[in-house]
């Protein structure tokens, strides 16, 4: 069992995702700005981080219950589980980043 599997009990929900956008979906729609982007590993929704005014990645979790995000920033490979409040990396999976 990996450290991620030991501390995050939601990895079984991960799906093959396609990013919904190259930027925060809600910020692009509403004319907002983001600091960093996060990718939902359940459905592919791209939202902005909690340092961004909209906090759309967390809002997506609040609305859907989708617990796992991956950083969508170039060079970053970490994941976060909202439910278990645990940051981790997953070996052998695709890493996504916006252009």
C-alpha positions in Angstrom: 0.0 0.0 0.0 1.4 3.4 -1.0 1.3 6.4 1.4 -1.4 7.9 -0.8 -3.6 4.8 -0.5 -3.0 4.7 3.2 -4.1 8.3 3.9 -6.5 9.0 1.0 -9.5 6.6 0.7 -10.9 8.2 -2.6 -8.3 7.1 -5.2 -10.8 4.5 -6.5 -12.9 7.4 -7.8 -10.2 8.7 -10.2 -11.3 8.6 -13.8 -9.5 9.2 -17.1 -10.2 12.9 -17.5 -9.8 15.5 -20.2 -9.3 19.0 -18.9 -12.5 21.1 -19.4 -10.5 24.2 -20.3 -7.0 25.7 -20.5 -8.1 28.1 -17.7 -10.6 28.3 -14.9 -13.9 27.6 -16.4 -15.8 30.0 -14.2 -13.2 32.8 -14.4 -13.2 32.6 -18.2 -17.0 32.7 -18.2 -17.3 35.6 -15.8 -14.2 37.6 -16.7 -12.4 36.8 -13.5 -8.7 36.1 -12.8 -6.9 33.2 -11.3 -3.6 32.7 -9.5 -3.1 28.9 -10.0 -5.2 26.2 -11.6 -6.5 22.8 -10.3 -7.9 19.9 -12.2 -10.6 17.6 -10.8 -9.5 14.1 -11.2 -13.1 12.8 -11.2 -14.6 14.8 -14.1 -11.9 17.1 -15.6 -13.2 20.4 -14.3 -10.5 23.1 -14.3 -10.9 25.6 -11.5 -8.8 28.2 -9.7 -7.0 27.8 -6.4 -7.9 29.1 -3.0 -5.5 32.0 -3.4 -7.6 33.2 -6.4 -10.6 35.4 -5.7 -13.1 32.9 -7.0 -11.8 29.8 -5.3 -13.6 27.8 -8.0 -11.8 24.4 -7.5 -13.0 24.3 -3.9 -16.5 25.5 -5.0 -16.6 22.6 -7.4 -15.8 20.2 -4.6 -18.5 21.8 -2.4 -21.0 21.5 -5.2 -20.2 18.0 -6.5 -18.3 16.2 -3.7 -15.5 15.3 -6.1 -12.7 14.9 -3.6 -9.5 14.8 -5.7 -7.6 17.5 -7.6 -4.2 17.6 -9.3 -2.3 20.8 -9.8 -2.8 22.0 -13.3 0.4 24.1 -13.2 3.5 23.4 -15.3 6.1 21.4 -13.4 3.8 20.6 -10.5 2.7 17.0 -9.9 1.0 17.0 -6.5 -2.6 16.0 -5.8 -4.9 17.1 -3.0 -7.8 15.2 -1.3 -10.4 17.7 0.1 -12.1 15.1 2.3 -8.9 13.6 3.8 -7.0 17.0 3.7 -4.0 15.2 2.4 -1.5 16.3 -0.3 0.4 13.6 -2.2 2.0 12.5 -5.4 0.9 9.5 -7.5 3.5 7.6 -9.5 2.8 6.3 -13.0 -0.2 8.5 -13.8 -0.4 11.3 -16.4 0.4 14.8 -15.2 -1.6 17.6 -16.6 -0.7 21.3 -17.1 -2.1 24.3 -18.9 -0.3 26.0 -21.7 
